[in-house]
């Protein structure tokens, strides 16, 4: 699972971007689930992620998501990669064994070239993390 709290999905090819070249993320999207509209049922990020992981409303969701256990039982080795420390803590608390927190320094000025966008660094680090696991 890859989350990026601080970026616009319009920078990813799988979301229709013709500016950002993101073949690795596009391939992940081809074989995974791509959320192009996500309506959340809570203001709390931890509850939002638990709802996504369990399929239950935030008021009904158990305190821990069993997504990681289900993936491991299916023979997968789940990895959670994010640029958000709260999301990373949630993944660890709910039992994900491989959590990558990508340190992303968001610039204060607009990038002149797409390659200089902070999101490129985030996805480069995520691709490196996935390749090494």
matplotlib code that plots the C-alpha trace (Angstrom):
import matplotlib.pyplot as plt

x = [0.0, 1.4, -0.1, 1.0, -0.7, 0.9, 0.6, -1.9, -2.8, -2.7, 1.1, 0.7, 0.3, -2.3, -4.5, -4.2, -1.1, 0.8, 3.4, 4.7, 6.3, 5.5, 5.8, 6.4, 3.4, 1.3, 2.2, 1.3, -2.0, -2.6, -2.3, -3.7, -6.5, -6.4, -8.7, -9.6, -12.4, -12.2, -14.9, -13.8, -16.1, -13.9, -11.6, -9.1, -6.5, -6.2, -9.9, -9.9, -7.2, -8.9, -12.1, -10.3, -8.5, -11.6, -14.4, -16.4, -17.5, -15.3, -17.9, -18.1, -14.4, -12.4, -9.4, -7.0, -7.3, -6.8, -5.7, -2.1, -3.0, -5.3, -2.5, 0.0, -2.4, -2.8, 1.0, 1.7, 4.3, 2.5, 4.5, 3.1, 4.9, 3.9, 5.1, 2.9, 4.2, 0.6, -0.1, 3.2, 2.4, -1.1, 0.4, 2.8, 0.1, -2.2, 0.4, 2.1, 5.6, 7.2, 6.5, 8.5, 8.2, 9.6, 11.1, 9.9, 11.0, 8.3, 9.7, 8.4, 8.5, 7.0, 9.4, 10.4, 10.7, 8.5, 11.6, 12.3, 8.9, 9.0, 6.6, 9.2, 11.6, 8.8, 8.0, 11.6, 12.2, 9.0, 10.2, 13.6, 11.9, 9.7, 12.6, 14.6, 11.8]
y = [0.0, 3.4, 6.6, 10.2, 12.7, 15.8, 15.5, 15.8, 12.5, 14.4, 13.9, 10.1, 8.5, 6.0, 9.0, 10.4, 12.6, 13.2, 15.3, 12.8, 9.6, 7.0, 3.5, 1.7, 3.2, 2.7, -1.0, -1.2, 0.4, -2.1, -5.1, -3.4, -1.2, 2.5, 4.8, 7.7, 8.9, 8.2, 9.6, 9.4, 8.9, 10.5, 13.5, 11.3, 9.7, 6.6, 6.0, 6.7, 4.1, 1.5, 2.0, 1.5, -1.6, -3.2, -2.0, -0.8, 2.7, 4.4, 4.1, 0.3, -0.4, -2.4, -0.6, -2.8, -3.6, -7.2, -6.4, -7.3, -10.7, -11.5, -10.6, -12.7, -15.6, -15.3, -15.6, -12.0, -9.9, -6.5, -3.3, 0.1, 3.1, 6.7, 10.2, 10.7, 9.8, 9.3, 6.8, 5.0, 4.7, 3.4, 0.7, -0.4, -0.3, -2.5, -5.2, -4.3, -5.8, -3.7, 0.0, 2.6, 6.3, 8.3, 11.6, 14.2, 17.8, 19.8, 22.9, 26.4, 27.4, 25.7, 23.4, 24.6, 21.0, 18.0, 16.0, 18.6, 18.0, 16.7, 14.0, 12.6, 12.0, 10.4, 7.9, 7.3, 6.4, 4.2, 2.4, 1.8, 0.5, -1.9, -3.1, -4.0, -6.0]
z = [0.0, -1.0, 0.4, -0.4, 1.8, 0.4, -3.3, -6.1, -7.9, -11.2, -11.1, -11.6, -15.0, -13.7, -12.8, -16.3, -16.0, -19.2, -17.4, -14.8, -16.0, -13.4, -15.0, -11.7, -10.0, -13.1, -13.0, -9.3, -10.2, -13.0, -10.6, -7.5, -6.5, -7.5, -5.6, -7.8, -5.5, -1.8, 0.5, 4.1, 7.1, 9.7, 10.1, 11.9, 9.5, 11.6, 11.5, 7.7, 7.1, 9.4, 7.4, 4.1, 5.5, 7.0, 4.8, 7.8, 8.8, 11.2, 14.0, 13.4, 12.7, 15.2, 16.6, 14.6, 11.0, 10.0, 6.4, 7.1, 8.6, 5.6, 3.1, 5.0, 5.1, 1.3, 0.9, 0.4, 2.2, 2.7, 2.7, 3.7, 2.3, 3.1, 3.6, 6.6, 10.1, 11.4, 8.6, 9.3, 13.0, 12.1, 9.9, 12.6, 15.3, 13.2, 12.6, 9.3, 9.5, 6.7, 7.1, 5.1, 6.2, 3.3, 4.5, 2.0, 2.2, 0.6, -1.2, -0.5, -4.2, -7.3, -9.2, -12.7, -14.1, -13.2, -12.2, -9.5, -7.8, -4.2, -5.2, -7.6, -4.7, -2.7, -5.4, -6.2, -2.5, -2.5, -5.7, -4.1, -0.9, -2.9, -5.0, -1.9, -0.2]

ax = plt.figure().add_subplot(projection="3d")
ax.plot(x, y, z, "-o")
ax.set_aspect("equal")
plt.show()
